[in-house]
Amino acid sequence: GAGVSQSPSNKVTEKGKDVELRCDPISGHTALYWYRQRLGQGLEFLIYFQGNSAPDKSGLPSDRFSAERTGESVSTLTIQRTQQEDSAVYLCASSSALASRWAQYFGPGTRLLVL
Amino acid sequence: GEDVEQSLFLSVREGDSSVINCTYTDSSSTYLYWYKQEPGAGLQLLTYIFSNMDMKQDQRLTVLLNKKDKHLSLRIADTQTGDSAIYFCAETDGGTASKLTFGTGTRLQVTL
């Protein structure tokens, strides 16, 4: 596609439920990133995937958070047993060495609200 | 760890120039970026600068980098109401795929 897409755009869930967020990167981009943005704050890095290398999971806040990526395409971020503090906008980005020297291009985000 | 700081708010009149400032601590930063976020939207890449450059100009945007002071600025000439948004600076220490460390964002308000 022309840009990074994410789904759903909004998700409301009850505390304790699991959620899955999806990201479709720009075609051909080998690197994919997940960030979290709490209300009124900057972005916190969560995890990134680059090609066939092991993902950098150093930003995941707890073991309730996990992510997978199939090859160089779609990624899903899973949050298990959601808590109210997980409420945030989850942003996905992708990049490539050929596209502005690894500059990251962001999707519109998934706004998650945990009640 | 890396730290990136920005002032929270800037108000300018339409037609004036805006200067948004950013300081960072990581001396190994290789690329520095400016992103724009409009209400309810994702982040839009505005421009970026490599650490061996002092300045980059792109239409109304001018980026200045003082590597000695670890200071980055974004100047928007002839600021328009459509420039009202939150502006984030970000840095990465990698020449390849690497996480970005973001500042807290500067809210730019353009008044008539």
Interface residues (C-beta under 8 A of the other chain):
Chain A: V4 T30 A31 Y33 Y35 Q41 G42 L43 F45 Y48 Q50 D56 S58 G59 L91 A93 S95 A97 S100 R101 W102 A103 Q104 Y105 F106 G107 P108 G109
Chain B: Y31 Y33 Y35 A41 G42 L43 Q44 L45 Y48 F50 F88 A90 T92 G94 G95 T96 A97 S98 K99 L100 T101 F102 G103 T104 G105
